[in-house]
Amino acid sequence: MQASQAEREAWIAIVLAAALDHEILEPQDVLHHVTPEVLARHLPPDVMSAVLSASLAAGEMTAEVILRTAGPDVLARYIPTEVIWAGVRGGAKRVEIPV
């Protein structure tokens, strides 16, 4: 049985959220791969607008602000899986988890 796109997105969101919660990943690990260019290309205008508004309110665009505004579920839905997975692999290697 093959997973649906929604199931794959949910799984990636869970993995990403758990890795962040358990400090396997740091916000910067994610944004090393999910660059501003990737965000601009893949996020829908309303989400990108929310990211920009939150960044202006914070006075800077940081990985933390981006992840707080467009959390793991949003990133998993819109950002290509291979981009998110590259961030997960990078964080896992940094904390010496074999991937």
DSSP file (Angstrom, degrees, kcal/mol; ACC not computed):
  #  RESIDUE AA STRUCTURE BP1 BP2  ACC     N-H-->O    O-->H-N    N-H-->O    O-->H-N    TCO  KAPPA ALPHA  PHI   PSI    X-CA   Y-CA   Z-CA
    1    1 A M              0   0    0      0, 0.0     2,-0.4     0, 0.0     0, 0.0   0.000 360.0 360.0 360.0 129.3    0.0    0.0    0.0
    2    2 A Q        -     0   0    0      1,-0.1     2,-0.1     0, 0.0     0, 0.0  -0.728 360.0-116.8 -95.5 139.1    1.4    3.3   -1.0
    3    3 A A        -     0   0    0     -2,-0.4     2,-0.1     1,-0.1    -1,-0.1  -0.405  28.9-119.3 -71.7 147.1    1.1    6.4    1.2
    4    4 A S     >  -     0   0    0     -2,-0.1     4,-2.3     1,-0.1     5,-0.2  -0.341  27.2-105.6 -77.7 166.9   -0.8    9.4    0.0
    5    5 A Q  H  > S+     0   0    0      1,-0.2     4,-2.6     2,-0.2     5,-0.2   0.901 123.2  52.7 -59.5 -41.0    0.7   12.8   -0.5
    6    6 A A  H  > S+     0   0    0      1,-0.2     4,-2.3     2,-0.2    -1,-0.2   0.887 108.8  49.4 -63.6 -39.0   -1.1   14.0    2.6
    7    7 A E  H  > S+     0   0    0      2,-0.2     4,-2.2     1,-0.2    -1,-0.2   0.896 111.2  49.1 -67.7 -39.6    0.3   11.1    4.6
    8    8 A R  H  X S+     0   0    0     -4,-2.3     4,-2.5     2,-0.2    -2,-0.2   0.924 111.8  48.9 -64.1 -44.1    3.9   11.7    3.4
    9    9 A E  H  X S+     0   0    0     -4,-2.6     4,-2.4     1,-0.2    -2,-0.2   0.909 111.2  50.0 -61.4 -42.7    3.5   15.4    4.3
   10   10 A A  H  X S+     0   0    0     -4,-2.3     4,-2.2     2,-0.2    -1,-0.2   0.900 110.8  49.7 -63.5 -40.7    2.2   14.5    7.7
   11   11 A W  H  X S+     0   0    0     -4,-2.2     4,-2.6     2,-0.2    -2,-0.2   0.930 111.2  48.0 -65.1 -45.6    5.2   12.1    8.3
   12   12 A I  H  X S+     0   0    0     -4,-2.5     4,-2.7     1,-0.2     5,-0.2   0.908 111.4  51.5 -61.7 -41.1    7.8   14.7    7.2
   13   13 A A  H  X S+     0   0    0     -4,-2.4     4,-2.7     2,-0.2    -1,-0.2   0.903 110.8  48.0 -62.3 -41.2    6.1   17.3    9.5
   14   14 A I  H  X S+     0   0    0     -4,-2.2     4,-2.7     2,-0.2     5,-0.2   0.925 113.0  47.5 -65.4 -45.3    6.2   14.9   12.5
   15   15 A V  H  X S+     0   0    0     -4,-2.6     4,-2.5     2,-0.2    -2,-0.2   0.936 114.7  46.5 -60.9 -47.2    9.9   14.0   11.8
   16   16 A L  H  X S+     0   0    0     -4,-2.7     4,-2.0     2,-0.2    -2,-0.2   0.927 114.3  46.7 -62.9 -46.7   10.8   17.7   11.5
   17   17 A A  H  X S+     0   0    0     -4,-2.7     4,-2.9    -5,-0.2    -1,-0.2   0.914 113.9  48.1 -62.9 -43.4    8.9   18.7   14.6
   18   18 A A  H  X S+     0   0    0     -4,-2.7     4,-2.5     2,-0.2     6,-0.3   0.908 110.2  51.6 -65.7 -41.4   10.4   15.9   16.7
   19   19 A A  H  <>S+     0   0    0     -4,-2.5     6,-2.2    -5,-0.2     5,-2.2   0.891 114.2  44.0 -62.9 -38.4   13.9   16.6   15.5
   20   20 A L  H ><5S+     0   0    0     -4,-2.0     3,-1.3     4,-0.2    -2,-0.2   0.926 113.4  50.7 -69.7 -45.1   13.5   20.3   16.5
   21   21 A D  H 3<5S+     0   0    0     -4,-2.9    -2,-0.2     1,-0.3    -1,-0.2   0.863 114.6  43.4 -60.5 -37.3   11.8   19.4   19.8
   22   22 A H  T 3<5S-     0   0    0     -4,-2.5    -1,-0.3    -5,-0.2    -2,-0.2   0.298 113.0-119.0 -94.1   9.3   14.6   17.0   20.8
   23   23 A E  T < 5S+     0   0    0     -3,-1.3    -3,-0.2     2,-0.2    -4,-0.1   0.738  80.3 124.2  58.7  26.8   17.3   19.4   19.6
   24   24 A I  S   <S+     0   0    0     -5,-2.2     2,-0.4    -6,-0.3    -4,-0.2   0.850  81.4  35.6 -73.6 -38.3   18.6   17.0   17.0
   25   25 A L  S    S-     0   0    0     -6,-2.2    -2,-0.2    -9,-0.1    -1,-0.2  -0.898  76.1-153.8-110.9 144.1   17.9   19.9   14.6
   26   26 A E    >>  -     0   0    0     -2,-0.4     3,-1.5    -3,-0.1     4,-1.2  -0.838  35.2-107.9-106.1 154.2   18.3   23.5   15.3
   27   27 A P  H 3> S+     0   0    0      0, 0.0     4,-2.1     0, 0.0     3,-0.4   0.868 120.8  56.9 -49.8 -38.6   16.2   26.1   13.4
   28   28 A Q  H 3> S+     0   0    0      1,-0.2     4,-1.2     2,-0.2     5,-0.1   0.816  97.7  61.7 -66.0 -29.0   19.3   27.1   11.5
   29   29 A D  H <4 S+     0   0    0     -3,-1.5     4,-0.5     2,-0.2    -1,-0.2   0.904 108.1  43.9 -60.3 -40.2   19.9   23.5   10.3
   30   30 A V  H >X S+     0   0    0     -4,-1.2     4,-2.7    -3,-0.4     3,-1.4   0.945 113.6  48.7 -68.8 -48.8   16.5   23.7    8.6
   31   31 A L  H 3< S+     0   0    0     -4,-2.1    -1,-0.2     1,-0.3    -2,-0.2   0.578  94.0  75.2 -74.9  -8.5   17.1   27.2    7.1
   32   32 A H  T 3< S+     0   0    0     -4,-1.2    -1,-0.3    -5,-0.2    -2,-0.2   0.838 116.2  21.2 -64.9 -31.4   20.5   26.2    5.8
   33   33 A H  T <4 S+     0   0    0     -3,-1.4     2,-1.7    -4,-0.5    -2,-0.2   0.757 117.3  64.3-105.1 -36.9   18.6   24.3    3.1
   34   34 A V  S  < S-     0   0    0     -4,-2.7    -1,-0.2    -5,-0.1    -4,-0.0  -0.609  82.3-179.8 -88.6  77.2   15.2   26.0    3.2
   35   35 A T     >  -     0   0    0     -2,-1.7     4,-2.8    -3,-0.2     5,-0.2  -0.173  45.2 -99.6 -76.2 167.3   16.7   29.3    2.0
   36   36 A P  H  > S+     0   0    0      0, 0.0     4,-2.8     0, 0.0     5,-0.2   0.872 126.1  54.4 -54.7 -36.2   14.9   32.5    1.4
   37   37 A E  H  > S+     0   0    0      2,-0.2     4,-2.0     1,-0.2     5,-0.1   0.910 108.8  47.1 -64.4 -42.0   14.9   31.7   -2.3
   38   38 A V  H  > S+     0   0    0      2,-0.2     4,-2.2     1,-0.2     5,-0.3   0.926 113.0  49.5 -65.3 -44.4   13.3   28.3   -1.6
   39   39 A L  H  X S+     0   0    0     -4,-2.8     4,-2.8     1,-0.2    -2,-0.2   0.948 111.9  47.7 -58.3 -49.2   10.7   29.9    0.6
   40   40 A A  H  < S+     0   0    0     -4,-2.8    -1,-0.2     1,-0.2    -2,-0.2   0.850 114.8  46.7 -62.4 -35.5    9.9   32.6   -2.0
   41   41 A R  H  < S+     0   0    0     -4,-2.0    -1,-0.2    -5,-0.2    -2,-0.2   0.840 125.5  25.6 -75.4 -33.6    9.6   30.0   -4.7
   42   42 A H  H  < S+     0   0    0     -4,-2.2    -2,-0.2    -5,-0.1    -3,-0.2   0.743  96.0  88.3-110.7 -26.5    7.4   27.4   -2.9
   43   43 A L  S  < S-     0   0    0     -4,-2.8    32,-0.0    -5,-0.3    31,-0.0  -0.524  79.9-113.5 -75.9 141.1    5.4   29.2   -0.1
   44   44 A P    >>  -     0   0    0      0, 0.0     4,-2.6     0, 0.0     3,-0.6  -0.346  33.4-104.4 -66.5 156.4    2.0   30.5   -1.2
   45   45 A P  H 3> S+     0   0    0      0, 0.0     4,-2.5     0, 0.0     5,-0.2   0.838 118.7  54.0 -53.6 -38.9    1.7   34.3   -1.1
   46   46 A D  H 3> S+     0   0    0      2,-0.2     4,-1.7     1,-0.2     5,-0.1   0.888 112.0  44.1 -66.4 -37.0   -0.3   34.4    2.2
   47   47 A V  H <> S+     0   0    0     -3,-0.6     4,-2.3     2,-0.2    -1,-0.2   0.912 113.7  50.0 -72.2 -42.7    2.2   32.3    4.0
   48   48 A M  H  X S+     0   0    0     -4,-2.6     4,-2.5     1,-0.2    -2,-0.2   0.894 109.7  52.2 -62.0 -38.6    5.2   34.3    2.6
   49   49 A S  H  X S+     0   0    0     -4,-2.5     4,-2.7    -5,-0.3    -1,-0.2   0.899 108.6  50.4 -62.7 -41.2    3.4   37.5    3.7
   50   50 A A  H  X S+     0   0    0     -4,-1.7     4,-2.5     2,-0.2    -2,-0.2   0.897 110.2  50.1 -64.1 -40.2    3.0   36.1    7.2
   51   51 A V  H  X S+     0   0    0     -4,-2.3     4,-2.3     2,-0.2    -2,-0.2   0.928 112.8  46.4 -62.8 -45.8    6.7   35.3    7.3
   52   52 A L  H  X S+     0   0    0     -4,-2.5     4,-2.5     2,-0.2    -2,-0.2   0.912 113.1  49.2 -64.6 -42.4    7.6   38.8    6.1
   53   53 A S  H  X S+     0   0    0     -4,-2.7     4,-2.4     2,-0.2    -2,-0.2   0.920 112.4  47.5 -62.5 -44.2    5.2   40.4    8.6
   54   54 A A  H  X S+     0   0    0     -4,-2.5     4,-2.0     2,-0.2     6,-0.2   0.886 112.2  50.5 -65.1 -38.2    6.5   38.4   11.5
   55   55 A S  H  X>S+     0   0    0     -4,-2.3     5,-1.3     2,-0.2     4,-1.2   0.913 110.7  48.2 -66.7 -42.7   10.1   39.2   10.5
   56   56 A L  H  <5S+     0   0    0     -4,-2.5     3,-0.3     1,-0.2    -2,-0.2   0.910 111.6  50.4 -63.1 -41.8    9.4   42.9   10.3
   57   57 A A  H  <5S+     0   0    0     -4,-2.4    -1,-0.2     1,-0.2    -2,-0.2   0.867 113.3  46.0 -63.8 -36.0    7.7   42.8   13.7
   58   58 A A  H  <5S-     0   0    0     -4,-2.0    -1,-0.2     2,-0.2    -2,-0.2   0.651 110.9-123.3 -80.4 -15.9   10.7   40.9   15.2
   59   59 A G  T  <5S+     0   0    0     -4,-1.2     2,-0.3    -3,-0.3    -3,-0.2   0.474  84.3  46.5  85.4   1.4   13.1   43.4   13.5
   60   60 A E  S   <S-     0   0    0     -5,-1.3     2,-0.9    -6,-0.2    -2,-0.2  -0.964  80.0-116.9-166.7 153.9   14.9   40.6   11.7
   61   61 A M        +     0   0    0     -2,-0.3     2,-0.3    -3,-0.1    -6,-0.1  -0.861  47.8 165.0 -98.9 105.6   14.3   37.5    9.6
   62   62 A T     >  -     0   0    0     -2,-0.9     4,-2.4     1,-0.1     5,-0.2  -0.746  51.9-110.4-116.7 165.3   15.7   34.6   11.6
   63   63 A A  H  > S+     0   0    0     -2,-0.3     4,-2.6     1,-0.2     5,-0.2   0.879 119.7  54.0 -59.0 -38.5   15.3   30.8   11.4
   64   64 A E  H  > S+     0   0    0      2,-0.2     4,-2.2     1,-0.2    -1,-0.2   0.920 108.8  47.0 -64.8 -44.0   13.3   30.9   14.6
   65   65 A V  H  > S+     0   0    0      2,-0.2     4,-1.9     1,-0.2     5,-0.2   0.918 113.2  49.3 -63.9 -43.2   10.9   33.5   13.3
   66   66 A I  H  X S+     0   0    0     -4,-2.4     4,-3.5     1,-0.2    -2,-0.2   0.937 113.7  45.1 -62.5 -46.7   10.4   31.6   10.1
   67   67 A L  H  < S+     0   0    0     -4,-2.6    -1,-0.2     1,-0.2    -2,-0.2   0.827 111.9  52.2 -69.3 -30.7    9.8   28.3   11.9
   68   68 A R  H  < S+     0   0    0     -4,-2.2     3,-0.3    -5,-0.2    -1,-0.2   0.854 119.0  36.9 -70.2 -33.7    7.4   29.9   14.4
   69   69 A T  H  < S+     0   0    0     -4,-1.9     2,-0.6     1,-0.3    -2,-0.2   0.909 130.8  27.5 -85.2 -47.0    5.4   31.4   11.5
   70   70 A A  S  < S-     0   0    0     -4,-3.5    -1,-0.3    -5,-0.2     5,-0.1  -0.796  90.9-168.5-116.5  84.9    5.6   28.6    9.0
   71   71 A G    >>  -     0   0    0     -2,-0.6     4,-2.7    -3,-0.3     3,-0.6   0.126  40.9 -77.0 -69.7-176.3    6.0   25.6   11.2
   72   72 A P  H 3> S+     0   0    0      0, 0.0     4,-2.7     0, 0.0     5,-0.2   0.835 129.2  54.6 -53.4 -37.9    6.9   22.0   10.3
   73   73 A D  H 3> S+     0   0    0      2,-0.2     4,-1.2     1,-0.2   -60,-0.1   0.898 111.7  44.0 -66.4 -38.4    3.4   21.2    9.0
   74   74 A V  H <> S+     0   0    0     -3,-0.6     4,-2.0     2,-0.2     5,-0.3   0.927 115.1  48.1 -70.3 -45.5    3.5   24.2    6.6
   75   75 A L  H  X S+     0   0    0     -4,-2.7     4,-2.7     1,-0.2    -2,-0.2   0.921 110.7  51.7 -61.2 -43.1    7.0   23.5    5.4
   76   76 A A  H  < S+     0   0    0     -4,-2.7    -1,-0.2    -5,-0.3    -2,-0.2   0.821 111.2  49.3 -63.5 -30.3    6.2   19.8    4.9
   77   77 A R  H  < S+     0   0    0     -4,-1.2    -1,-0.2    -5,-0.2    -2,-0.2   0.875 126.9  19.1 -76.1 -37.1    3.2   20.8    2.8
   78   78 A Y  H  < S+     0   0    0     -4,-2.0    -2,-0.2    -5,-0.1    -3,-0.2   0.749 104.9  77.8-110.6 -28.8    5.0   23.3    0.5
   79   79 A I  S  < S-     0   0    0     -4,-2.7     5,-0.1    -5,-0.3   -40,-0.1  -0.676  91.8 -98.3 -88.1 137.4    8.7   22.8    0.5
   80   80 A P    >>  -     0   0    0      0, 0.0     4,-1.8     0, 0.0     3,-1.1  -0.237  28.8-126.4 -55.1 137.7   10.1   19.9   -1.6
   81   81 A T  H 3> S+     0   0    0      1,-0.3     4,-3.2     2,-0.2     5,-0.2   0.856 107.5  58.6 -54.5 -40.3   10.7   16.8    0.6
   82   82 A E  H 3> S+     0   0    0      1,-0.2     4,-1.4     2,-0.2    -1,-0.3   0.817 105.2  50.9 -64.8 -28.1   14.3   16.5   -0.6
   83   83 A V  H <> S+     0   0    0     -3,-1.1     4,-1.4     2,-0.2    -1,-0.2   0.934 113.7  42.9 -72.3 -47.0   15.1   20.0    0.7
   84   84 A I  H  X S+     0   0    0     -4,-1.8     4,-2.1     1,-0.2     3,-0.3   0.923 112.9  53.6 -63.6 -43.0   13.6   19.4    4.1
   85   85 A W  H  X S+     0   0    0     -4,-3.2     4,-2.9     1,-0.2    -1,-0.2   0.849 102.0  58.3 -63.3 -33.7   15.3   16.0    4.3
   86   86 A A  H  X S+     0   0    0     -4,-1.4     4,-2.2    -5,-0.2    -1,-0.2   0.895 107.5  48.3 -61.6 -39.0   18.7   17.5    3.5
   87   87 A G  H  X S+     0   0    0     -4,-1.4     4,-2.3    -3,-0.3    -2,-0.2   0.911 111.2  49.4 -66.1 -42.4   18.2   19.7    6.6
   88   88 A V  H  X S+     0   0    0     -4,-2.1     4,-2.5     2,-0.2    -2,-0.2   0.931 112.1  48.4 -62.3 -45.6   17.2   16.6    8.7
   89   89 A R  H  X S+     0   0    0     -4,-2.9     4,-2.5     1,-0.2    -2,-0.2   0.913 110.7  51.6 -60.6 -42.8   20.3   14.7    7.5
   90   90 A G  H  X S+     0   0    0     -4,-2.2     4,-2.0     1,-0.2    -1,-0.2   0.915 111.9  45.5 -62.4 -43.4   22.5   17.6    8.2
   91   91 A G  H  X S+     0   0    0     -4,-2.3     4,-1.7     2,-0.2    -1,-0.2   0.894 111.6  52.6 -66.3 -39.4   21.3   17.9   11.8
   92   92 A A  H  <>S+     0   0    0     -4,-2.5     5,-3.6     1,-0.2    -2,-0.2   0.912 110.2  47.9 -63.2 -42.0   21.5   14.2   12.3
   93   93 A K  H ><5S+     0   0    0     -4,-2.5     3,-1.5     3,-0.2    -1,-0.2   0.900 107.1  57.1 -64.4 -39.2   25.1   14.2   11.2
   94   94 A R  H 3<5S+     0   0    0     -4,-2.0    -1,-0.2     1,-0.3    -2,-0.2   0.873 112.7  40.1 -61.0 -36.3   25.9   17.1   13.4
   95   95 A V  T 3<5S-     0   0    0     -4,-1.7    -1,-0.3   -71,-0.2    -2,-0.2   0.238 121.3-110.1 -97.5  14.0   24.7   15.2   16.5
   96   96 A E  T < 5 +     0   0    0     -3,-1.5    -3,-0.2     1,-0.2    -2,-0.1   0.849  65.6 148.6  64.3  40.3   26.3   12.0   15.2
   97   97 A I      < -     0   0    0     -5,-3.6    -1,-0.2    -8,-0.1    -2,-0.1  -0.928  50.6-121.2 -98.8 120.7   23.2   10.0   14.3
   98   98 A P              0   0    0      0, 0.0    -5,-0.0     0, 0.0    -6,-0.0  -0.367 360.0 360.0 -64.8 136.0   24.0    7.8   11.3
   99   99 A V              0   0    0     -2,-0.1   -10,-0.0   -10,-0.1    -6,-0.0   0.357 360.0 360.0-125.3 360.0   21.8    8.5    8.3
